[in-house]
């Protein structure tokens, strides 16, 4: 079965504040870029339970020190949670590099 969307997980300390805000702001920017994604948010402590689901982890730069994730996941550092366009551009770069088939499928539909 071919992958038809990219799963993006936003992670913050408690899973209720910055990750939830980023999810909303970035989802809109991703739609504008026509990038097929499913976006969720969670707390840092719950992050490992999403490893089988996520393709890209978006984590506050403050929280990335000391974090190790499985090599099949791509992590981007979020500097400004309100800058949806920059975060979406980071996701787009990862998508172009690692998930180009998903972008191609989306273009054809």
N, CA, C and O atoms as CSV, one atom per row, in Angstrom:
chain,resi,resn,atom,element,x,y,z
A,1,UNK,N,N,0.846,-1.185,0.000
A,1,UNK,CA,C,0.000,0.000,0.000
A,1,UNK,C,C,0.887,1.242,0.000
A,1,UNK,O,O,1.796,1.373,0.819
A,2,UNK,N,N,0.610,2.138,-0.920
A,2,UNK,CA,C,1.408,3.358,-1.015
A,2,UNK,C,C,0.946,4.380,0.021
A,2,UNK,O,O,-0.233,4.484,0.360
A,3,UNK,N,N,1.907,5.105,0.490
A,3,UNK,CA,C,1.642,6.160,1.462
A,3,UNK,C,C,1.033,7.355,0.736
A,3,UNK,O,O,1.556,7.785,-0.292
A,4,UNK,N,N,-0.075,7.900,1.263
A,4,UNK,CA,C,-0.722,9.032,0.597
A,4,UNK,C,C,-0.703,10.321,1.410
A,4,UNK,O,O,-1.230,11.341,0.969
A,5,UNK,N,N,-0.101,10.280,2.588
A,5,UNK,CA,C,0.037,11.491,3.402
A,5,UNK,C,C,1.220,11.323,4.335
A,5,UNK,O,O,1.704,10.216,4.567
A,6,UNK,N,N,1.669,12.438,4.856
A,6,UNK,CA,C,2.802,12.466,5.777
A,6,UNK,C,C,2.249,12.758,7.167
A,6,UNK,O,O,1.456,13.682,7.345
A,7,UNK,N,N,2.668,11.973,8.143
A,7,UNK,CA,C,2.204,12.157,9.518
A,7,UNK,C,C,3.213,13.017,10.282
A,7,UNK,O,O,4.387,12.672,10.413
A,8,UNK,N,N,2.712,14.146,10.779
A,8,UNK,CA,C,3.559,15.106,11.491
A,8,UNK,C,C,3.082,15.190,12.935
A,8,UNK,O,O,1.900,15.411,13.199
A,9,UNK,N,N,4.007,15.012,13.855
A,9,UNK,CA,C,3.698,15.076,15.276
A,9,UNK,C,C,4.394,16.279,15.899
A,9,UNK,O,O,5.617,16.398,15.832
A,10,UNK,N,N,3.614,17.170,16.502
A,10,UNK,CA,C,4.164,18.303,17.236
A,10,UNK,C,C,4.289,17.911,18.703
A,10,UNK,O,O,3.362,17.359,19.295
A,11,UNK,N,N,5.446,18.206,19.272
A,11,UNK,CA,C,5.752,17.774,20.633
A,11,UNK,C,C,6.137,18.984,21.476
A,11,UNK,O,O,6.937,19.822,21.060
A,12,UNK,N,N,5.550,19.058,22.669
A,12,UNK,CA,C,5.958,20.083,23.636
A,12,UNK,C,C,6.010,19.433,25.019
A,12,UNK,O,O,5.722,18.246,25.167
A,13,UNK,N,N,6.366,20.197,25.992
A,13,UNK,CA,C,6.559,19.661,27.331
A,13,UNK,C,C,5.355,18.933,27.903
A,13,UNK,O,O,5.495,17.852,28.475
A,14,UNK,N,N,4.170,19.520,27.753
A,14,UNK,CA,C,2.974,18.924,28.340
A,14,UNK,C,C,1.914,18.508,27.318
A,14,UNK,O,O,0.914,17.890,27.683
A,15,UNK,N,N,2.122,18.838,26.059
A,15,UNK,CA,C,1.191,18.430,25.008
A,15,UNK,C,C,-0.084,19.228,24.943
A,15,UNK,O,O,-1.034,18.829,24.269
A,16,UNK,N,N,-0.123,20.356,25.636
A,16,UNK,CA,C,-1.361,21.135,25.685
A,16,UNK,C,C,-1.186,22.559,25.190
A,16,UNK,O,O,-2.166,23.199,24.811
A,17,UNK,N,N,0.016,23.061,25.182
A,17,UNK,CA,C,0.233,24.466,24.846
A,17,UNK,C,C,0.822,24.668,23.474
A,17,UNK,O,O,0.101,24.748,22.480
A,18,UNK,N,N,2.134,24.752,23.424
A,18,UNK,CA,C,2.787,25.108,22.170
A,18,UNK,C,C,2.564,24.084,21.066
A,18,UNK,O,O,2.429,24.460,19.901
A,19,UNK,N,N,2.522,22.806,21.403
A,19,UNK,CA,C,2.313,21.810,20.346
A,19,UNK,C,C,0.906,21.912,19.765
A,19,UNK,O,O,0.715,21.711,18.565
A,20,UNK,N,N,-0.069,22.218,20.597
A,20,UNK,CA,C,-1.445,22.367,20.115
A,20,UNK,C,C,-1.573,23.607,19.235
A,20,UNK,O,O,-2.248,23.572,18.206
A,21,UNK,N,N,-0.932,24.692,19.633
A,21,UNK,CA,C,-0.958,25.917,18.835
A,21,UNK,C,C,-0.268,25.675,17.495
A,21,UNK,O,O,-0.792,26.049,16.446
A,22,UNK,N,N,0.907,25.050,17.532
A,22,UNK,CA,C,1.642,24.771,16.299
A,22,UNK,C,C,0.829,23.896,15.359
A,22,UNK,O,O,0.821,24.120,14.149
A,23,UNK,N,N,0.150,22.908,15.906
A,23,UNK,CA,C,-0.657,22.014,15.078
A,23,UNK,C,C,-1.656,22.817,14.249
A,23,UNK,O,O,-1.792,22.589,13.047
A,24,UNK,N,N,-2.346,23.744,14.879
A,24,UNK,CA,C,-3.357,24.541,14.194
A,24,UNK,C,C,-2.722,25.477,13.162
A,24,UNK,O,O,-3.165,25.531,12.015
A,25,UNK,N,N,-1.699,26.203,13.565
A,25,UNK,CA,C,-1.060,27.192,12.699
A,25,UNK,C,C,-0.395,26.525,11.491
A,25,UNK,O,O,-0.512,27.012,10.367
A,26,UNK,N,N,0.289,25.432,11.721
A,26,UNK,CA,C,1.027,24.771,10.646
A,26,UNK,C,C,0.086,23.998,9.719
A,26,UNK,O,O,0.335,23.929,8.515
A,27,UNK,N,N,-0.973,23.425,10.246
A,27,UNK,CA,C,-1.924,22.706,9.391
A,27,UNK,C,C,-2.430,23.607,8.272
A,27,UNK,O,O,-2.536,23.180,7.123
A,28,UNK,N,N,-2.736,24.833,8.607
A,28,UNK,CA,C,-3.215,25.801,7.613
A,28,UNK,C,C,-2.133,26.061,6.563
A,28,UNK,O,O,-2.420,26.051,5.366
A,29,UNK,N,N,-0.907,26.290,6.996
A,29,UNK,CA,C,0.193,26.562,6.063
A,29,UNK,C,C,0.475,25.352,5.173
A,29,UNK,O,O,0.801,25.519,3.998
A,30,UNK,N,N,0.356,24.149,5.708
A,30,UNK,CA,C,0.568,22.943,4.902
A,30,UNK,C,C,-0.511,22.786,3.835
A,30,UNK,O,O,-0.222,22.365,2.715
A,31,UNK,N,N,-1.743,23.121,4.178
A,31,UNK,CA,C,-2.826,23.077,3.188
A,31,UNK,C,C,-2.536,24.062,2.052
A,31,UNK,O,O,-2.754,23.749,0.881
A,32,UNK,N,N,-2.045,25.252,2.405
A,32,UNK,CA,C,-1.719,26.259,1.386
A,32,UNK,C,C,-0.604,25.774,0.462
A,32,UNK,O,O,-0.582,26.130,-0.717
A,33,UNK,N,N,0.322,24.966,0.983
A,33,UNK,CA,C,1.407,24.404,0.170
A,33,UNK,C,C,0.986,23.126,-0.552
A,33,UNK,O,O,1.756,22.551,-1.321
A,34,UNK,N,N,-0.239,22.692,-0.293
A,34,UNK,CA,C,-0.785,21.474,-0.892
A,34,UNK,C,C,0.034,20.238,-0.523
A,34,UNK,O,O,0.295,19.374,-1.360
A,35,UNK,N,N,0.433,20.174,0.746
A,35,UNK,CA,C,1.177,19.024,1.255
A,35,UNK,C,C,0.208,18.158,2.048
A,35,UNK,O,O,-0.344,18.609,3.052
A,36,UNK,N,N,-0.004,16.922,1.611
A,36,UNK,CA,C,-0.962,16.055,2.294
A,36,UNK,C,C,-0.386,15.529,3.613
A,36,UNK,O,O,0.514,14.688,3.618
A,37,UNK,N,N,-0.910,16.030,4.711
A,37,UNK,CA,C,-0.412,15.654,6.036
A,37,UNK,C,C,-1.557,15.387,6.989
A,37,UNK,O,O,-2.648,15.945,6.872
A,38,UNK,N,N,-1.271,14.526,7.921
A,38,UNK,CA,C,-2.109,14.409,9.111
A,38,UNK,C,C,-1.247,14.940,10.246
A,38,UNK,O,O,-0.093,14.538,10.395
A,39,UNK,N,N,-1.801,15.837,11.042
A,39,UNK,CA,C,-1.028,16.514,12.074
A,39,UNK,C,C,-1.665,16.257,13.430
A,39,UNK,O,O,-2.877,16.397,13.597
A,40,UNK,N,N,-0.833,15.880,14.397
A,40,UNK,CA,C,-1.269,15.673,15.780
A,40,UNK,C,C,-0.270,16.347,16.707
A,40,UNK,O,O,0.803,16.778,16.283
A,41,UNK,N,N,-0.640,16.431,17.988
A,41,UNK,CA,C,0.284,16.973,18.989
A,41,UNK,C,C,0.267,16.100,20.233
A,41,UNK,O,O,-0.701,15.392,20.509
A,42,UNK,N,N,1.376,16.172,20.980
A,42,UNK,CA,C,1.487,15.367,22.194
A,42,UNK,C,C,2.540,15.950,23.129
A,42,UNK,O,O,3.258,16.889,22.786
A,43,UNK,N,N,2.608,15.370,24.307
A,43,UNK,CA,C,3.618,15.734,25.304
A,43,UNK,C,C,4.901,14.961,25.034
A,43,UNK,O,O,4.874,13.879,24.449
A,44,UNK,N,N,6.015,15.522,25.462
A,44,UNK,CA,C,7.316,14.888,25.278
A,44,UNK,C,C,7.328,13.464,25.841
A,44,UNK,O,O,7.862,12.552,25.209
A,45,UNK,N,N,6.751,13.274,27.003
A,45,UNK,CA,C,6.730,11.950,27.628
A,45,UNK,C,C,5.919,10.919,26.856
A,45,UNK,O,O,6.164,9.720,26.983
A,46,UNK,N,N,4.964,11.367,26.064
A,46,UNK,CA,C,4.120,10.467,25.269
A,46,UNK,C,C,4.653,10.245,23.862
A,46,UNK,O,O,4.135,9.404,23.128
A,47,UNK,N,N,5.676,10.986,23.483
A,47,UNK,CA,C,6.200,10.937,22.123
A,47,UNK,C,C,6.531,9.514,21.647
A,47,UNK,O,O,6.174,9.169,20.520
A,48,UNK,N,N,7.193,8.676,22.451
A,48,UNK,CA,C,7.522,7.330,21.956
A,48,UNK,C,C,6.309,6.501,21.538
A,48,UNK,O,O,6.434,5.615,20.692
A,49,UNK,N,N,5.163,6.767,22.105
A,49,UNK,CA,C,3.977,5.995,21.724
A,49,UNK,C,C,3.501,6.329,20.306
A,49,UNK,O,O,2.648,5.627,19.763
A,50,UNK,N,N,4.039,7.387,19.706
A,50,UNK,CA,C,3.685,7.781,18.340
A,50,UNK,C,C,4.750,7.390,17.316
A,50,UNK,O,O,4.581,7.682,16.132
A,51,UNK,N,N,5.819,6.753,17.721
A,51,UNK,CA,C,6.909,6.428,16.795
A,51,UNK,C,C,6.448,5.596,15.605
A,51,UNK,O,O,6.954,5.783,14.499
A,52,UNK,N,N,5.515,4.696,15.799
A,52,UNK,CA,C,5.021,3.881,14.684
A,52,UNK,C,C,4.097,4.655,13.757
A,52,UNK,O,O,3.874,4.244,12.618
A,53,UNK,N,N,3.560,5.765,14.232
A,53,UNK,CA,C,2.641,6.579,13.430
A,53,UNK,C,C,3.365,7.710,12.704
A,53,UNK,O,O,3.117,7.942,11.521
A,54,UNK,N,N,4.242,8.404,13.389
A,54,UNK,CA,C,4.838,9.648,12.879
A,54,UNK,C,C,5.887,9.413,11.804
A,54,UNK,O,O,6.604,8.412,11.807
A,55,UNK,N,N,5.952,10.372,10.883
A,55,UNK,CA,C,7.031,10.446,9.905
A,55,UNK,C,C,7.985,11.588,10.267
A,55,UNK,O,O,9.203,11.469,10.137
A,56,UNK,N,N,7.398,12.691,10.723
A,56,UNK,CA,C,8.166,13.885,11.076
A,56,UNK,C,C,7.780,14.312,12.485
A,56,UNK,O,O,6.598,14.380,12.823
A,57,UNK,N,N,8.781,14.595,13.296
A,57,UNK,CA,C,8.569,15.129,14.639
A,57,UNK,C,C,8.976,16.599,14.623
A,57,UNK,O,O,10.089,16.929,14.213
A,58,UNK,N,N,8.103,17.468,15.057
A,58,UNK,CA,C,8.391,18.896,15.161
A,58,UNK,C,C,8.443,19.234,16.646
A,58,UNK,O,O,7.430,19.189,17.343
A,59,UNK,N,N,9.639,19.571,17.116
A,59,UNK,CA,C,9.864,19.739,18.547
A,59,UNK,C,C,10.513,21.088,18.819
A,59,UNK,O,O,11.401,21.526,18.087
A,60,UNK,N,N,10.059,21.732,19.875
A,60,UNK,CA,C,10.668,22.994,20.288
A,60,UNK,C,C,12.174,22.813,20.452
A,60,UNK,O,O,12.637,21.836,21.040
A,61,UNK,N,N,12.922,23.768,19.925
A,61,UNK,CA,C,14.381,23.694,19.986
A,61,UNK,C,C,14.870,23.525,21.423
A,61,UNK,O,O,15.904,22.901,21.665
A,62,UNK,N,N,14.130,24.079,22.362
A,62,UNK,CA,C,14.499,23.984,23.783
A,62,UNK,C,C,14.456,22.545,24.295
A,62,UNK,O,O,15.144,22.206,25.258
A,63,UNK,N,N,13.653,21.705,23.656
A,63,UNK,CA,C,13.464,20.333,24.131
A,63,UNK,C,C,14.289,19.294,23.379
A,63,UNK,O,O,14.290,18.123,23.760
A,64,UNK,N,N,14.983,19.689,22.334
A,64,UNK,CA,C,15.667,18.689,21.504
A,64,UNK,C,C,16.974,18.171,22.089
A,64,UNK,O,O,17.445,17.108,21.686
A,65,UNK,N,N,17.566,18.892,23.025
A,65,UNK,CA,C,18.837,18.439,23.609
A,65,UNK,C,C,18.637,17.096,24.315
A,65,UNK,O,O,17.765,16.952,25.172
A,66,UNK,N,N,19.443,16.144,23.946
A,66,UNK,CA,C,19.391,14.845,24.603
A,66,UNK,C,C,18.329,13.896,24.091
A,66,UNK,O,O,18.232,12.764,24.566
A,67,UNK,N,N,17.535,14.331,23.134
A,67,UNK,CA,C,16.491,13.459,22.586
A,67,UNK,C,C,17.092,12.599,21.489
A,67,UNK,O,O,17.791,13.089,20.602
A,68,UNK,N,N,16.808,11.318,21.566
A,68,UNK,CA,C,17.167,10.447,20.456
A,68,UNK,C,C,15.888,9.773,19.984
A,68,UNK,O,O,15.064,9.334,20.787
A,69,UNK,N,N,15.743,9.702,18.692
A,69,UNK,CA,C,14.548,9.106,18.092
A,69,UNK,C,C,14.982,8.048,17.087
A,69,UNK,O,O,16.124,8.063,16.627
A,70,UNK,N,N,14.094,7.143,16.746
A,70,UNK,CA,C,14.440,6.135,15.741
A,70,UNK,C,C,14.896,6.797,14.440
A,70,UNK,O,O,14.409,7.866,14.072
A,71,UNK,N,N,15.826,6.156,13.758
A,71,UNK,CA,C,16.417,6.765,12.570
A,71,UNK,C,C,15.443,6.937,11.415
A,71,UNK,O,O,15.721,7.711,10.499
A,72,UNK,N,N,14.313,6.242,11.428
A,72,UNK,CA,C,13.337,6.415,10.357
A,72,UNK,C,C,12.465,7.658,10.541
A,72,UNK,O,O,11.685,8.002,9.652
A,73,UNK,N,N,12.588,8.330,11.676
A,73,UNK,CA,C,11.837,9.560,11.923
A,73,UNK,C,C,12.707,10.767,11.622
A,73,UNK,O,O,13.917,10.752,11.846
A,74,UNK,N,N,12.081,11.792,11.121
A,74,UNK,CA,C,12.784,13.024,10.783
A,74,UNK,C,C,12.351,14.094,11.779
A,74,UNK,O,O,11.158,14.346,11.951
A,75,UNK,N,N,13.317,14.715,12.426
A,75,UNK,CA,C,13.015,15.705,13.460
A,75,UNK,C,C,13.362,17.098,12.958
A,75,UNK,O,O,14.445,17.329,12.421
A,76,UNK,N,N,12.424,18.023,13.140
A,76,UNK,CA,C,12.716,19.420,12.860
A,76,UNK,C,C,12.602,20.193,14.160
A,76,UNK,O,O,11.764,19.895,15.011
A,77,UNK,N,N,13.460,21.191,14.297
A,77,UNK,CA,C,13.447,22.034,15.494
A,77,UNK,C,C,12.579,23.253,15.241
A,77,UNK,O,O,12.748,23.959,14.247
A,78,UNK,N,N,11.654,23.490,16.148
A,78,UNK,CA,C,10.754,24.634,16.046
A,78,UNK,C,C,11.308,25.749,16.923
A,78,UNK,O,O,11.541,25.559,18.116
A,79,UNK,N,N,11.516,26.918,16.315
A,79,UNK,CA,C,12.029,28.071,17.048
A,79,UNK,C,C,10.882,28.986,17.469
A,79,UNK,O,O,10.826,29.427,18.617
A,80,UNK,N,N,9.967,29.272,16.541
A,80,UNK,CA,C,8.846,30.165,16.815
A,80,UNK,C,C,7.554,29.419,16.508
A,80,UNK,O,O,7.235,29.194,15.341
A,81,UNK,N,N,6.812,29.034,17.534
A,81,UNK,CA,C,5.615,28.210,17.349
A,81,UNK,C,C,4.524,28.901,16.545
A,81,UNK,O,O,3.652,28.231,15.991
A,82,UNK,N,N,4.556,30.221,16.471
A,82,UNK,CA,C,3.529,30.959,15.740
A,82,UNK,C,C,3.883,31.161,14.270
A,82,UNK,O,O,3.055,31.656,13.505
A,83,UNK,N,N,5.076,30.794,13.867
A,83,UNK,CA,C,5.524,30.991,12.496
A,83,UNK,C,C,5.206,29.755,11.659
A,83,UNK,O,O,6.092,28.981,11.295
A,84,UNK,N,N,3.936,29.594,11.369
A,84,UNK,CA,C,3.464,28.424,10.648
A,84,UNK,C,C,4.095,28.259,9.279
A,84,UNK,O,O,4.358,27.135,8.851
A,85,UNK,N,N,4.341,29.359,8.588
A,85,UNK,CA,C,4.906,29.280,7.236
A,85,UNK,C,C,6.338,28.740,7.259
A,85,UNK,O,O,6.710,27.948,6.392
A,86,UNK,N,N,7.140,29.155,8.232
A,86,UNK,CA,C,8.514,28.653,8.324
A,86,UNK,C,C,8.527,27.183,8.707
A,86,UNK,O,O,9.286,26.400,8.135
A,87,UNK,N,N,7.698,26.801,9.663
A,87,UNK,CA,C,7.633,25.399,10.070
A,87,UNK,C,C,7.138,24.538,8.907
A,87,UNK,O,O,7.665,23.453,8.663
A,88,UNK,N,N,6.127,25.027,8.195
A,88,UNK,CA,C,5.615,24.291,7.033
A,88,UNK,C,C,6.695,24.156,5.960
A,88,UNK,O,O,6.785,23.123,5.297
A,89,UNK,N,N,7.510,25.193,5.788
A,89,UNK,CA,C,8.605,25.122,4.814
A,89,UNK,C,C,9.635,24.067,5.228
A,89,UNK,O,O,10.177,23.361,4.377
A,90,UNK,N,N,9.904,23.959,6.538
A,90,UNK,CA,C,10.814,22.915,7.024
A,90,UNK,C,C,10.231,21.529,6.731
A,90,UNK,O,O,10.947,20.626,6.299
A,91,UNK,N,N,8.947,21.375,6.968
A,91,UNK,CA,C,8.269,20.100,6.701
A,91,UNK,C,C,8.299,19.811,5.202
A,91,UNK,O,O,8.514,18.671,4.791
A,92,UNK,N,N,8.084,20.836,4.392
A,92,UNK,CA,C,8.114,20.667,2.938
A,92,UNK,C,C,9.486,20.174,2.472
A,92,UNK,O,O,9.565,19.318,1.591
A,93,UNK,N,N,10.559,20.702,3.048
A,93,UNK,CA,C,11.907,20.260,2.668
A,93,UNK,C,C,12.118,18.784,2.990
A,93,UNK,O,O,12.677,18.041,2.184
A,94,UNK,N,N,11.666,18.364,4.171
A,94,UNK,CA,C,11.771,16.950,4.532
A,94,UNK,C,C,10.912,16.115,3.578
A,94,UNK,O,O,11.331,15.047,3.131
A,95,UNK,N,N,9.718,16.603,3.274
A,95,UNK,CA,C,8.814,15.876,2.379
A,95,UNK,C,C,9.421,15.717,0.992
A,95,UNK,O,O,9.335,14.640,0.401
A,96,UNK,N,N,10.030,16.767,0.466
A,96,UNK,CA,C,10.646,16.692,-0.863
A,96,UNK,C,C,11.795,15.685,-0.883
A,96,UNK,O,O,11.991,14.975,-1.869
A,97,UNK,N,N,12.543,15.632,0.205
A,97,UNK,CA,C,13.699,14.753,0.271
A,97,UNK,C,C,13.319,13.299,0.519
A,97,UNK,O,O,13.860,12.398,-0.122
A,98,UNK,N,N,12.392,13.064,1.444
A,98,UNK,CA,C,12.107,11.698,1.877
A,98,UNK,C,C,10.733,11.155,1.469
A,98,UNK,O,O,10.521,9.943,1.499
A,99,UNK,N,N,9.817,12.015,1.098
A,99,UNK,CA,C,8.456,11.580,0.796
A,99,UNK,C,C,7.968,12.141,-0.528
A,99,UNK,O,O,6.800,12.510,-0.658
A,100,UNK,N,N,8.843,12.207,-1.499
A,100,UNK,CA,C,8.484,12.785,-2.794
A,100,UNK,C,C,7.337,12.021,-3.454
A,100,UNK,O,O,6.534,12.611,-4.176
A,101,UNK,N,N,7.258,10.708,-3.211
A,101,UNK,CA,C,6.169,9.926,-3.800
A,101,UNK,C,C,4.806,10.378,-3.278
A,101,UNK,O,O,3.819,10.327,-4.012
A,102,UNK,N,N,4.742,10.811,-2.045
A,102,UNK,CA,C,3.492,11.317,-1.472
A,102,UNK,C,C,3.110,12.621,-2.152
A,102,UNK,O,O,1.940,12.837,-2.469
A,103,UNK,N,N,4.076,13.482,-2.374
A,103,UNK,CA,C,3.807,14.748,-3.046
A,103,UNK,C,C,3.364,14.513,-4.493
A,103,UNK,O,O,2.481,15.213,-4.989
A,104,UNK,N,N,3.964,13.543,-5.166
A,104,UNK,CA,C,3.599,13.222,-6.552
A,104,UNK,C,C,2.189,12.670,-6.637
A,104,UNK,O,O,1.428,13.052,-7.526
A,105,UNK,N,N,1.830,11.778,-5.727
A,105,UNK,CA,C,0.479,11.214,-5.696
A,105,UNK,C,C,-0.529,12.339,-5.527
A,105,UNK,O,O,-1.565,12.354,-6.193
A,106,UNK,N,N,-0.232,13.270,-4.647
A,106,UNK,CA,C,-1.132,14.376,-4.367
A,106,UNK,C,C,-1.289,15.281,-5.589
A,106,UNK,O,O,-2.380,15.801,-5.825
A,107,UNK,N,N,-0.234,15.480,-6.362
A,107,UNK,CA,C,-0.297,16.331,-7.556
A,107,UNK,C,C,-1.227,15.721,-8.608
A,107,UNK,O,O,-1.944,16.437,-9.307
A,108,UNK,N,N,-1.206,14.387,-8.709
A,108,UNK,CA,C,-2.010,13.704,-9.730
A,108,UNK,C,C,-3.492,13.698,-9.413
A,108,UNK,O,O,-4.322,13.576,-10.314
A,109,UNK,N,N,-3.829,13.827,-8.145
A,109,UNK,CA,C,-5.247,13.728,-7.746
A,109,UNK,C,C,-5.970,15.032,-7.897
A,109,UNK,O,O,-7.163,15.113,-7.604
